[in-house]
């Protein structure tokens, strides 16, 4: 019933009625600070917009534009981190420069209440080493190395983190050319809705 009252009150552009409804709703649901901002005609950014803005500023500040990309979709916000900034070819060991990248990202995502999924991806070039007999092994190990660092060193809560390895099976670009194939070698940090 309260919803219909609000909708009716908003359909009639009567400022006095609108302020009264806003004040009443504020007293019922807590602080009326957000409602008063709406009354003043200010737009309140959603948490998703604020997060995307913080991540975009971080990428711009540290010139990560060629190695880190953001994507927003039905799952949430995905941070695509290309392997050139995290791992040497065919390896899953983080060095000091890659830890610095993750440290900077962790400052933004550490306080989020959202679950986070770390996803490892490879291109379609087969690997067969003693340590990594397949791209599956490599993709999982890269996701695990990233997640473990974020949990152990950056204070991301372990109960919010999951990992998955997709090998070559979730490409974001064609594997036909070396420059587009490089886009598929990545770790994705997915901030789930």
N, CA, C and O of each residue as an XYZ file, in Angstrom:
772
protein
N       0.822     -1.179      0.000
C       0.000      0.000      0.000
C       0.873      1.251      0.000
O       0.580      2.239     -0.673
N       1.970      1.177      0.788
C       2.874      2.323      0.845
C       3.436      2.674     -0.521
O       3.618      3.848     -0.844
N       3.715      1.637     -1.332
C       4.252      1.870     -2.670
C       3.262      2.638     -3.527
O       3.643      3.568     -4.237
N       1.989      2.254     -3.465
C       0.984      2.948     -4.264
C       0.804      4.398     -3.823
O       0.563      5.280     -4.647
N       0.920      4.632     -2.536
C       0.820      6.006     -2.027
C       1.967      6.848     -2.574
O       1.778      7.989     -2.996
N       3.155      6.261     -2.558
C       4.319      6.985     -3.072
C       4.152      7.269     -4.560
O       4.389      8.388     -5.016
N       3.739      6.240     -5.320
C       3.562      6.426     -6.760
C       2.503      7.491     -7.052
O       2.671      8.315     -7.951
N       1.427      7.465     -6.294
C       0.371      8.461     -6.491
C       0.887      9.860     -6.155
O       0.635     10.821     -6.881
N       1.605      9.953     -5.052
C       2.119     11.261     -4.641
C       3.109     11.800     -5.669
O       3.153     13.004     -5.923
N       3.909     10.900     -6.265
C       4.892     11.350     -7.238
C       4.243     11.695     -8.579
O       4.785     12.494     -9.343
N       3.068     11.088     -8.873
C       2.426     11.376    -10.149
C       1.851     12.790    -10.185
O       1.751     13.394    -11.253
N       1.478     13.311     -9.037
C       1.008     14.696     -8.939
C       2.182     15.567     -8.535
O       2.701     15.436     -7.426
N       2.597     16.437     -9.406
C       3.768     17.262     -9.132
C       3.388     18.366     -8.153
O       3.209     19.526     -8.524
N       3.276     17.972     -6.913
C       2.969     18.921     -5.846
C       4.143     18.867     -4.884
O       4.300     17.899     -4.140
N       4.954     19.891     -4.900
C       6.189     19.903     -4.118
C       5.922     19.696     -2.634
O       6.656     18.967     -1.967
N       4.901     20.318     -2.125
C       4.606     20.182     -0.692
C       4.275     18.738     -0.345
O       4.767     18.204      0.649
N       3.427     18.099     -1.180
C       3.094     16.693     -0.931
C       4.334     15.807     -1.040
O       4.536     14.901     -0.231
N       5.164     16.080     -2.052
C       6.362     15.267     -2.269
C       7.299     15.341     -1.071
O       7.839     14.326     -0.630
N       7.487     16.543     -0.549
C       8.364     16.707      0.616
C       7.793     15.987      1.829
O       8.538     15.399      2.613
N       6.495     16.029      1.981
C       5.879     15.334      3.114
C       6.050     13.826      2.993
O       6.374     13.157      3.975
N       5.835     13.288      1.799
C       6.019     11.854      1.586
C       7.482     11.466      1.805
O       7.771     10.446      2.431
N       8.393     12.277      1.292
C       9.822     11.994      1.460
C      10.206     12.002      2.926
O      10.967     11.145      3.375
N       9.691     12.954      3.668
C       9.995     13.028      5.100
C       9.413     11.824      5.833
O      10.056     11.260      6.718
N       8.191     11.431      5.462
C       7.564     10.272      6.106
C       8.345      8.999      5.815
O       8.581      8.190      6.712
N       8.745      8.823      4.556
C       9.514      7.635      4.197
C      10.865      7.628      4.893
O      11.357      6.572      5.292
N      11.458      8.785      5.037
C      12.737      8.883      5.730
C      12.617      8.473      7.180
O      13.498      7.801      7.717
N      11.525      8.876      7.820
C      11.353      8.519      9.223
C      11.052      7.034      9.389
O      11.390      6.441     10.413
N      10.408      6.421      8.369
C      10.092      4.991      8.448
C      11.329      4.148      8.175
O      11.601      3.191      8.900
N      12.085      4.498      7.125
C      13.215      3.670      6.693
C      14.561      4.158      7.193
O      15.588      3.622      6.776
N      14.599      5.118      8.040
C      15.873      5.597      8.563
C      16.114      7.021      8.158
O      15.178      7.812      8.041
N      17.384      7.356      7.940
C      17.777      8.720      7.640
C      17.097      9.245      6.390
O      16.900      8.520      5.416
N      16.747     10.510      6.439
C      16.130     11.121      5.263
C      17.154     11.877      4.433
O      16.791     12.688      3.582
N      18.443     11.611      4.681
C      19.488     12.345      3.961
C      19.402     12.098      2.463
O      19.484     13.039      1.674
N      19.236     10.820      2.057
C      19.165     10.532      0.627
C      17.922     11.124     -0.010
O      17.967     11.598     -1.145
N      16.806     11.099      0.719
C      15.575     11.666      0.182
C      15.688     13.180      0.033
O      15.163     13.755     -0.921
N      16.376     13.826      0.981
C      16.522     15.273      0.850
C      17.413     15.626     -0.336
O      17.224     16.666     -0.967
N      18.373     14.775     -0.639
C      19.198     15.017     -1.828
C      18.352     14.914     -3.089
O      18.530     15.686     -4.031
N      17.425     13.949     -3.101
C      16.544     13.825     -4.255
C      15.651     15.044     -4.398
O      15.373     15.501     -5.507
N      15.201     15.570     -3.250
C      14.343     16.746     -3.280
C      15.084     17.933     -3.873
O      14.484     18.771     -4.546
N      16.374     18.007     -3.627
C      17.168     19.125     -4.133
C      17.570     18.924     -5.585
O      18.245     19.774     -6.167
N      17.161     17.808     -6.174
C      17.456     17.568     -7.585
C      18.835     16.991     -7.833
O      19.296     16.974     -8.975
N      19.508     16.515     -6.788
C      20.832     15.925     -6.969
C      20.690     14.446     -7.282
O      19.788     13.777     -6.779
N      21.586     13.945     -8.115
C      21.579     12.528     -8.469
C      22.564     11.812     -7.566
O      23.723     12.213     -7.454
N      22.103     10.754     -6.927
C      22.964      9.964     -6.052
C      23.538      8.817     -6.867
O      22.773      8.001     -7.381
N      24.869      8.724     -7.006
C      25.428      7.629     -7.800
C      25.178      6.292     -7.110
O      25.245      6.190     -5.885
N      24.890      5.274     -7.908
C      24.701      3.942     -7.341
C      26.064      3.391     -6.930
O      27.096      3.846     -7.424
N      26.067      2.408     -6.022
C      27.350      1.812     -5.633
C      28.122      1.263     -6.824
O      29.350      1.337     -6.859
N      27.399      0.707     -7.808
C      28.053      0.147     -8.996
C      28.750      1.248     -9.798
O      29.875      1.066    -10.262
N      28.080      2.386     -9.956
C      28.684      3.508    -10.688
C      29.902      4.039     -9.944
O      30.916      4.374    -10.556
N      29.796      4.111     -8.627
C      30.910      4.613     -7.815
C      32.115      3.677     -7.937
O      33.250      4.134     -8.075
N      31.862      2.367     -7.885
C      32.944      1.391     -8.011
C      33.602      1.478     -9.381
O      34.827      1.504     -9.490
N      32.780      1.522    -10.424
C      33.327      1.625    -11.782
C      34.152      2.891    -11.939
O      35.189      2.875    -12.601
N      33.705      3.988    -11.340
C      34.431      5.246    -11.407
C      35.775      5.146    -10.681
O      36.793      5.623    -11.182
N      35.771      4.524     -9.499
C      37.027      4.355     -8.749
C      38.022      3.497     -9.528
O      39.208      3.820     -9.595
N      37.541      2.419    -10.109
C      38.424      1.542    -10.882
C      38.946      2.237    -12.131
O      40.113      2.082    -12.489
N      38.088      3.001    -12.794
C      38.521      3.740    -13.992
C      39.595      4.758    -13.645
O      40.568      4.918    -14.382
N      39.418      5.453    -12.516
C      40.436      6.435    -12.094
C      41.753      5.752    -11.763
O      42.822      6.276    -12.077
N      41.685      4.582    -11.129
C      42.910      3.836    -10.800
C      43.645      3.444    -12.076
O      44.863      3.600    -12.169
N      42.908      2.938    -13.056
C      43.516      2.529    -14.328
C      44.170      3.722    -15.010
O      45.270      3.608    -15.550
N      43.499      4.854    -14.984
C      44.045      6.063    -15.611
C      45.249      6.601    -14.844
O      46.246      6.991    -15.452
N      45.167      6.626    -13.526
C      46.247      7.162    -12.694
C      47.555      6.412    -12.909
O      48.618      7.025    -13.003
N      47.479      5.093    -12.987
C      48.691      4.275    -13.100
C      48.983      3.830    -14.532
O      49.826      2.959    -14.745
N      48.304      4.412    -15.509
C      48.529      4.101    -16.928
C      48.406      2.609    -17.229
O      49.239      2.034    -17.929
N      47.357      1.995    -16.693
C      47.115      0.573    -16.920
C      46.174      0.328    -18.094
O      45.742     -0.804    -18.310
N      45.856      1.358    -18.843
C      44.852      1.258    -19.898
C      45.090      0.167    -20.916
O      44.131     -0.386    -21.455
N      46.348     -0.164    -21.198
C      46.613     -1.197    -22.197
C      46.604     -2.598    -21.593
O      46.618     -3.584    -22.330
N      46.580     -2.702    -20.268
C      46.664     -4.014    -19.628
C      45.483     -4.365    -18.726
O      45.297     -5.533    -18.384
N      44.687     -3.373    -18.337
C      43.528     -3.632    -17.484
C      42.311     -2.990    -18.127
O      42.333     -1.817    -18.498
N      41.255     -3.775    -18.253
C      40.019     -3.278    -18.858
C      38.842     -3.634    -17.967
O      38.846     -4.662    -17.289
N      37.838     -2.773    -17.976
C      36.629     -3.018    -17.197
C      35.497     -3.425    -18.125
O      35.386     -2.945    -19.253
N      34.666     -4.319    -17.622
C      33.464     -4.707    -18.351
C      32.332     -4.831    -17.345
O      32.491     -5.423    -16.278
N      31.198     -4.268    -17.700
C      30.023     -4.357    -16.848
C      29.000     -5.213    -17.570
O      28.665     -4.950    -18.725
N      28.498     -6.247    -16.884
C      27.476     -7.093    -17.491
C      26.540     -7.617    -16.418
O      26.545     -7.126    -15.289
N      25.733     -8.615    -16.770
C      24.723     -9.105    -15.830
C      25.335     -9.746    -14.587
O      24.667     -9.844    -13.557
N      26.591    -10.183    -14.663
C      27.224    -10.792    -13.482
C      27.705     -9.752    -12.489
O      27.747    -10.014    -11.286
N      28.068     -8.572    -12.978
C      28.619     -7.523    -12.137
C      29.668     -6.738    -12.901
O      29.498     -6.446    -14.085
N      30.753     -6.397    -12.221
C      31.852     -5.679    -12.864
C      33.049     -6.625    -12.957
O      33.477     -7.208    -11.961
N      33.574     -6.763    -14.164
C      34.734     -7.628    -14.384
C      35.954     -6.769    -14.677
O      35.921     -5.881    -15.529
N      37.033     -7.054    -13.951
C      38.315     -6.402    -14.194
C      39.167     -7.405    -14.965
O      39.624     -8.398    -14.399
N      39.380     -7.146    -16.259
C      40.226     -8.020    -17.083
C      41.671     -7.556    -16.914
O      42.006     -6.427    -17.274
N      42.522     -8.415    -16.372
C      43.940     -8.092    -16.203
C      44.732     -8.993    -17.147
O      44.784    -10.209    -16.962
N      45.340     -8.393    -18.143
C      46.080     -9.192    -19.125
C      47.332     -9.777    -18.494
O      47.893     -9.213    -17.555
N      47.762    -10.920    -19.024
C      48.887    -11.612    -18.392
C      50.200    -10.851    -18.504
O      51.127    -11.119    -17.740
N      50.301     -9.903    -19.444
C      51.569     -9.171    -19.577
C      51.891     -8.328    -18.355
O      53.049     -7.975    -18.131
N      50.877     -8.003    -17.561
C      51.107     -7.183    -16.375
C      51.191     -8.042    -15.108
O      51.622     -7.556    -14.062
N      50.780     -9.324    -15.196
C      50.792    -10.190    -14.018
C      51.811    -11.325    -14.079
O      52.525    -11.575    -13.108
N      51.877    -12.012    -15.219
C      52.664    -13.243    -15.277
C      53.559    -13.302    -16.503
O      53.166    -12.840    -17.575
N      54.754    -13.861    -16.367
C      55.556    -14.179    -17.553
C      54.860    -15.283    -18.350
O      54.028    -16.009    -17.805
N      55.187    -15.410    -19.603
C      54.556    -16.394    -20.479
C      54.684    -17.803    -19.908
O      55.771    -18.238    -19.530
N      53.556    -18.507    -19.854
C      53.548    -19.900    -19.411
C      53.792    -20.093    -17.934
O      54.073    -21.213    -17.509
N      53.694    -19.037    -17.124
C      53.954    -19.151    -15.692
C      52.798    -18.580    -14.874
O      51.928    -17.888    -15.403
N      52.804    -18.884    -13.570
C      51.744    -18.399    -12.696
C      52.310    -17.847    -11.390
O      51.631    -17.847    -10.363
N      53.549    -17.380    -11.435
C      54.186    -16.820    -10.248
C      54.147    -15.299    -10.320
O      54.592    -14.708    -11.304
N      53.617    -14.671     -9.288
C      53.544    -13.210     -9.237
C      54.900    -12.638     -8.839
O      55.519    -13.097     -7.879
N      55.359    -11.626     -9.589
C      56.583    -10.924     -9.175
C      56.188     -9.630     -8.455
O      55.002     -9.365     -8.258
N      57.167     -8.840     -8.070
C      56.888     -7.637     -7.279
C      56.033     -6.619     -8.030
O      55.172     -5.978     -7.428
N      56.255     -6.462     -9.323
C      55.461     -5.480    -10.070
C      54.005     -5.936    -10.206
O      53.088     -5.116    -10.154
N      53.798     -7.241    -10.382
C      52.418     -7.716    -10.473
C      51.719     -7.642     -9.116
O      50.514     -7.400     -9.054
N      52.460     -7.846     -8.038
C      51.881     -7.695     -6.697
C      51.461     -6.248     -6.446
O      50.457     -5.995     -5.780
N      52.226     -5.307     -6.978
C      51.877     -3.894     -6.831
C      50.557     -3.579     -7.540
O      49.739     -2.819     -7.022
N      50.352     -4.157     -8.711
C      49.088     -3.975     -9.442
C      47.931     -4.495     -8.598
O      46.920     -3.811     -8.438
N      48.077     -5.705     -8.056
C      47.010     -6.292     -7.247
C      46.799     -5.514     -5.952
O      45.671     -5.387     -5.475
N      47.885     -4.994     -5.384
C      47.769     -4.180     -4.168
C      46.917     -2.945     -4.431
O      46.063     -2.595     -3.615
N      47.139     -2.294     -5.546
C      46.373     -1.092     -5.889
C      44.904     -1.430     -6.137
O      44.021     -0.680     -5.721
N      44.639     -2.533     -6.799
C      43.253     -2.950     -7.026
C      42.581     -3.337     -5.710
O      41.397     -3.067     -5.507
N      43.337     -3.964     -4.829
C      42.776     -4.403     -3.545
C      42.298     -3.230     -2.702
O      41.344     -3.369     -1.936
N      42.945     -2.082     -2.833
C      42.500     -0.899     -2.075
C      41.061     -0.542     -2.401
O      40.322     -0.054     -1.546
N      40.668     -0.790     -3.642
C      39.306     -0.468     -4.070
C      38.334     -1.576     -3.686
O      37.233     -1.285     -3.219
N      38.713     -2.834     -3.871
C      37.762     -3.932     -3.697
C      37.736     -4.527     -2.287
O      36.823     -5.285     -1.962
N      38.705     -4.203     -1.457
C      38.814     -4.816     -0.128
C      37.555     -4.629      0.722
O      37.104     -5.568      1.378
N      36.998     -3.440      0.713
C      35.868     -3.136      1.602
C      34.515     -3.519      1.020
O      33.493     -3.342      1.683
N      34.483     -4.034     -0.194
C      33.207     -4.363     -0.820
C      32.549     -5.546     -0.119
O      33.233     -6.481      0.296
N      31.237     -5.510      0.013
C      30.545     -6.661      0.599
C      30.332     -7.792     -0.415
O      29.942     -8.897     -0.038
N      30.585     -7.521     -1.681
C      30.309     -8.481     -2.757
C      31.243     -9.678     -2.718
O      32.377     -9.589     -2.247
N      30.739    -10.807     -3.226
C      31.601    -11.949     -3.477
C      32.457    -11.639     -4.697
O      32.048    -10.892     -5.586
N      33.646    -12.222     -4.726
C      34.602    -11.971     -5.806
C      35.031    -13.316     -6.379
O      35.410    -14.228     -5.644
N      34.968    -13.423     -7.696
C      35.435    -14.633     -8.341
C      36.672    -14.304     -9.163
O      36.660    -13.378     -9.974
N      37.728    -15.060     -8.953
C      38.970    -14.901     -9.713
C      38.982    -15.987    -10.789
O      38.913    -17.179    -10.490
N      39.070    -15.547    -12.046
C      38.990    -16.475    -13.168
C      40.278    -16.433    -13.990
O      40.727    -15.367    -14.411
N      40.857    -17.602    -14.207
C      42.058    -17.707    -15.036
C      41.698    -18.107    -16.459
O      40.848    -18.970    -16.679
N      42.361    -17.464    -17.430
C      42.102    -17.726    -18.850
C      43.436    -17.844    -19.597
O      44.438    -17.246    -19.204
N      43.425    -18.619    -20.670
C      44.603    -18.734    -21.534
C      44.167    -18.519    -22.980
O      42.977    -18.406    -23.273
N      45.142    -18.464    -23.870
C      44.813    -18.473    -25.295
C      44.696    -19.944    -25.728
O      44.684    -20.839    -24.884
N      44.610    -20.190    -27.036
C      44.421    -21.565    -27.506
C      45.718    -22.256    -27.920
O      45.681    -23.338    -28.505
N      46.859    -21.644    -27.622
C      48.140    -22.285    -27.924
C      48.399    -23.337    -26.844
O      48.468    -23.001    -25.662
N      48.542    -24.599    -27.235
C      48.712    -25.659    -26.226
C      49.996    -25.474    -25.417
O      51.009    -24.996    -25.927
N      49.927    -25.862    -24.151
C      51.105    -25.880    -23.298
C      51.262    -27.314    -22.792
O      50.274    -27.998    -22.524
N      52.491    -27.753    -22.667
C      52.739    -29.090    -22.153
C      54.111    -29.094    -21.504
O      55.112    -29.455    -22.125
N      54.137    -28.684    -20.240
C      55.381    -28.680    -19.479
C      55.210    -29.619    -18.293
O      54.120    -30.135    -18.047
N      56.287    -29.833    -17.571
C      56.209    -30.696    -16.395
C      55.207    -30.137    -15.391
O      54.414    -30.878    -14.811
N      55.251    -28.830    -15.195
C      54.359    -28.193    -14.208
C      52.943    -28.007    -14.749
O      51.970    -28.157    -14.010
N      52.830    -27.682    -16.026
C      51.518    -27.419    -16.630
C      51.313    -28.316    -17.849
O      51.704    -27.954    -18.959
N      50.705    -29.477    -17.647
C      50.473    -30.369    -18.780
C      49.373    -29.884    -19.725
O      49.193    -30.442    -20.808
N      48.633    -28.842    -19.315
C      47.587    -28.311    -20.189
C      47.280    -26.866    -19.814
O      47.708    -26.375    -18.769
N      46.528    -26.195    -20.688
C      46.081    -24.832    -20.389
C      45.120    -24.799    -19.203
O      45.012    -23.778    -18.524
N      44.426    -25.902    -18.948
C      43.567    -25.974    -17.765
C      44.392    -25.766    -16.500
O      44.027    -24.975    -15.629
N      45.497    -26.480    -16.411
C      46.353    -26.380    -15.227
C      46.884    -24.963    -15.044
O      46.892    -24.428    -13.935
N      47.326    -24.366    -16.143
C      47.881    -23.010    -16.080
C      46.811    -21.998    -15.668
O      47.066    -21.136    -14.827
N      45.622    -22.098    -16.252
C      44.578    -21.123    -15.935
C      44.145    -21.212    -14.473
O      43.918    -20.190    -13.826
N      44.033    -22.422    -13.960
C      43.652    -22.592    -12.553
C      44.751    -22.071    -11.633
O      44.462    -21.412    -10.634
N      46.015    -22.363    -11.963
C      47.123    -21.918    -11.107
C      47.241    -20.391    -11.091
O      47.566    -19.809    -10.056
N      46.981    -19.744    -12.219
C      47.018    -18.277    -12.257
C      45.895    -17.676    -11.407
O      46.107    -16.699    -10.689
N      44.713    -18.262    -11.493
C      43.599    -17.786    -10.657
C      43.921    -18.001     -9.185
O      43.664    -17.131     -8.352
N      44.483    -19.161     -8.867
C      44.825    -19.481     -7.478
C      45.904    -18.547     -6.945
O      45.783    -18.051     -5.826
N      46.957    -18.297     -7.720
C      48.026    -17.383     -7.284
C      47.482    -15.992     -7.004
O      47.849    -15.363     -6.012
N      46.606    -15.515     -7.880
C      46.021    -14.186     -7.717
C      45.138    -14.132     -6.476
O      45.254    -13.215     -5.663
N      44.262    -15.111     -6.336
C      43.346    -15.144     -5.191
C      44.115    -15.274     -3.882
O      43.814    -14.581     -2.910
N      45.102    -16.154     -3.856
C      45.852    -16.385     -2.618
C      46.603    -15.123     -2.196
O      46.660    -14.803     -1.008
N      47.178    -14.406     -3.160
C      47.857    -13.160     -2.823
C      46.866    -12.143     -2.246
O      47.149    -11.507     -1.231
N      45.717    -11.994     -2.887
C      44.729    -11.025     -2.412
C      44.230    -11.366     -1.011
O      43.979    -10.475     -0.200
N      44.087    -12.662     -0.732
C      43.628    -13.082      0.596
C      44.735    -12.930      1.631
O      44.537    -12.319      2.681
N      45.890    -13.487      1.328
C      46.988    -13.561      2.305
C      47.651    -12.213      2.553
O      47.957    -11.880      3.698
N      47.875    -11.442      1.510
C      48.644    -10.212      1.638
C      47.804     -8.937      1.659
O      48.232     -7.926      2.215
N      46.616     -8.975      1.060
C      45.824     -7.754      0.928
C      44.540     -7.755      1.755
O      43.757     -6.808      1.687
N      44.328     -8.795      2.520
C      43.212     -8.791      3.457
C      41.829     -8.975      2.868
O      40.832     -8.646      3.510
N      41.756     -9.500      1.646
C      40.444     -9.827      1.098
C      39.913    -11.038      1.876
O      40.635    -12.016      2.074
N      38.669    -10.973      2.310
C      38.115    -12.053      3.134
C      37.980    -13.341      2.308
O      37.360    -13.336      1.244
N      38.560    -14.437      2.802
C      38.558    -15.682      2.023
C      37.169    -16.255      1.769
O      36.965    -16.955      0.778
N      36.209    -15.967      2.652
C      34.868    -16.513      2.444
C      34.116    -15.801      1.322
O      33.024    -16.225      0.942
N      34.693    -14.721      0.788
C      34.076    -13.995     -0.326
C      34.712    -14.352     -1.672
O      34.247    -13.903     -2.720
N      35.784    -15.166     -1.641
C      36.567    -15.414     -2.855
C      36.371    -16.841     -3.351
O      36.368    -17.791     -2.568
N      36.209    -16.973     -4.659
C      36.224    -18.284     -5.303
C      37.113    -18.186     -6.534
O      37.348    -17.098     -7.060
N      37.600    -19.326     -6.983
C      38.450    -19.330     -8.181
C      37.907    -20.324     -9.194
O      37.218    -21.285     -8.853
N      38.239    -20.061    -10.439
C      37.867    -20.977    -11.507
C      38.880    -20.822    -12.640
O      39.395    -19.730    -12.880
N      39.157    -21.914    -13.325
C      40.030    -21.867    -14.497
C      39.225    -22.230    -15.731
O      38.556    -23.263    -15.761
N      39.287    -21.387    -16.745
C      38.522    -21.619    -17.965
C      39.384    -22.074    -19.134
O      38.864    -22.344    -20.217
N      40.700    -22.163    -18.928
C      41.600    -22.536    -20.015
C      41.384    -21.589    -21.197
O      41.392    -20.371    -21.017
N      41.195    -22.120    -22.378
C      41.046    -21.299    -23.592
C      39.589    -21.110    -23.991
O      39.307    -20.549    -25.050
N      38.659    -21.570    -23.157
C      37.285    -21.718    -23.596
C      36.356    -20.527    -23.353
O      35.159    -20.621    -23.623
N      36.879    -19.427    -22.857
C      36.076    -18.203    -22.707
C      36.862    -17.016    -23.271
O      37.172    -16.077    -22.538
N      37.185    -17.053    -24.573
C      37.969    -15.958    -25.149
C      37.149    -14.669    -25.235
O      35.924    -14.700    -25.352
N      37.848    -13.544    -25.175
C      37.184    -12.254    -25.379
C      37.616    -11.635    -26.708
O      37.161    -10.553    -27.078
N      38.499    -12.335    -27.418
C      38.976    -11.857    -28.719
C      39.350    -13.073    -29.563
O      39.417    -14.198    -29.066
N      39.586    -12.829    -30.821
C      39.969    -13.901    -31.734
C      41.361    -14.430    -31.375
O      42.220    -13.676    -30.918
N      41.570    -15.704    -31.581
C      42.891    -16.298    -31.374
C      43.692    -16.369    -32.672
O      44.732    -17.025    -32.720
N      43.219    -15.706    -33.716
C      43.856    -15.798    -35.038
C      45.132    -14.972    -35.170
O      46.041    -15.351    -35.909
N      45.207    -13.839    -34.455
C      46.372    -12.959    -34.551
C      47.060    -12.848    -33.197
O      46.398    -12.902    -32.161
N      48.387    -12.693    -33.194
C      49.102    -12.604    -31.911
C      48.583    -11.488    -31.006
O      48.473    -11.678    -29.795
N      48.261    -10.313    -31.586
C      47.827     -9.194    -30.746
C      46.437     -9.417    -30.143
O      46.174     -8.974    -29.025
N      45.550    -10.095    -30.864
C      44.234    -10.375    -30.284
C      44.291    -11.602    -29.376
O      43.569    -11.678    -28.382
N      45.138    -12.547    -29.716
C      45.318    -13.725    -28.861
C      45.804    -13.312    -27.473
O      45.427    -13.926    -26.475
N      46.638    -12.274    -27.407
C      47.167    -11.797    -26.123
C      46.059    -11.329    -25.186
O      46.218    -11.393    -23.967
N      44.936    -10.859    -25.737
C      43.818    -10.404    -24.906
C      43.150    -11.555    -24.160
O      42.499    -11.344    -23.137
N      43.310    -12.755    -24.668
C      42.692    -13.924    -24.033
C      43.512    -14.475    -22.872
O      42.984    -15.208    -22.037
N      44.790    -14.132    -22.810
C      45.642    -14.571    -21.708
C      45.476    -13.564    -20.578
O      46.103    -12.505    -20.576
N      44.617    -13.910    -19.612
C      44.249    -12.912    -18.620
C      43.755    -13.577    -17.343
O      43.451    -14.769    -17.305
N      43.688    -12.753    -16.296
C      42.990    -13.113    -15.075
C      41.871    -12.099    -14.915
O      42.100    -10.893    -15.003
N      40.683    -12.580    -14.685
C      39.539    -11.708    -14.462
C      39.181    -11.705    -12.991
O      39.058    -12.761    -12.370
N      39.017    -10.527    -12.441
C      38.462    -10.377    -11.106
C      37.013     -9.924    -11.299
O      36.749     -8.805    -11.739
N      36.102    -10.800    -10.967
C      34.683    -10.509    -11.172
C      34.058    -10.132     -9.828
O      34.002    -10.944     -8.905
N      33.597     -8.902     -9.736
C      32.908     -8.435     -8.538
C      31.433     -8.719     -8.778
O      30.748     -7.993     -9.499
N      30.968     -9.781     -8.163
C      29.620    -10.279     -8.448
C      28.561     -9.371     -7.854
O      28.769     -8.752     -6.810
N      27.422     -9.299     -8.529
C      26.297     -8.483     -8.036
C      25.813     -9.017     -6.706
O      24.875     -8.471     -6.126
